[in-house]
Amino acid sequence: MRATEHKVGANKDDRMSIRSEKPRQRLAPEKRRALILDHAAEMLTREGVALLTMERIGQEAGISKSLVYNYFANLTELLRALLERELKTLRRLQFQAAESAVTLEELIQNVTHVYLKYISERGQIIERLQAEPSVSSFSDPTEYSRDGAVSYIAEIVSSHLEIPHDIAVTITDISFGIPAAAGDYLLRSDEELEKIEKLTVSMILGSIMMVRNDHFTRSKVLRRFPRLAPSADK
């Protein structure tokens, strides 16, 4: 009797468990695509590019490999889409930060803060993807491309500091590498983000001002004064 009761109780528990299970949620195509990219990004941060496969990404996202192929023809296309999305997100945030700045120092500080905060939260997803030739070989089709960001900030630097546009572009483009190095250091060290951010801003501003001062010192036309006529007594 007890065995029967136990069996009946078990069946009842099974039925209750079945009823309590939530049906699999059907997602709109764009949400499903974004979910696949989200899981690919998480795996990329943890393991790097080499271990990524369409099958493993599908497992991570809780879907079949064939469904992943419905959205991306191959792994390279998937990673290119991820790189495009991450670049667009980062550049958009940086543009918004730049637009809210009042001074040059505030502009550099805002843009640097956005980048380092992104790195602290997302890791070096962009850097890892850009290190893959097959992924980074495509031209950035977004309106938030690196060239667009460099051009935008260079215009401000050129106007504010009254230096030639070509020099402003060169300074700005090179200075983009400083936050990247700072982000790498942030992930490797125990230093606080705020401290690294302040040092990074100081390095960028210092380098810009040094180039500006050097340019004006070297290119400034000499002021010549009229020589005194030689004395008649000599």
Stockholm file with secondary structure:
# STOCKHOLM 1.0

chainA/1-234         MRATEHKVGANKDDRMSIRSEKPRQRLAPEKRRALILDHAAEMLTREGVALLTMERIGQEAGISKSLVYNYFANLTELLRALLERELKTLRRLQFQAAESAVTLEELIQNVTHVYLKYISERGQIIERLQAEPSVSSFSDPTEYSRDGAVSYIAEIVSSHLEIPHDIAVTITDISFGIPAAAGDYLLRSDEELEKIEKLTVSMILGSIMMVRNDHFTRSKVLRRFPRLAPSADK
#=GR chainA/1-234 SS CHHHHHHHHHHHHHHHHHHHSCCCCCCCHHHHHHHHHHHHHHHHHHHCSTTCCHHHHHHHHTSCHHHHHHHCSSHHHHHHHHHHHHHHHHHHHHHHHHHTCSSHHHHHHHHHHHHHHHHHHHCSHHHHHHTSHHHHTSCCCSTTCHHHHHHHHHHHHHHHHTCCHHHHHHHHHHHTHHHHHHHHHHHHSCCCHHHHHHHHHHHHHHHHHHHHHHHHHHHSCCCCCCCCCCCTTC
#=GC SS_cons         CHHHHHHHHHHHHHHHHHHHSCCCCCCCHHHHHHHHHHHHHHHHHHHCSTTCCHHHHHHHHTSCHHHHHHHCSSHHHHHHHHHHHHHHHHHHHHHHHHHTCSSHHHHHHHHHHHHHHHHHHHCSHHHHHHTSHHHHTSCCCSTTCHHHHHHHHHHHHHHHHTCCHHHHHHHHHHHTHHHHHHHHHHHHSCCCHHHHHHHHHHHHHHHHHHHHHHHHHHHSCCCCCCCCCCCTTC
//
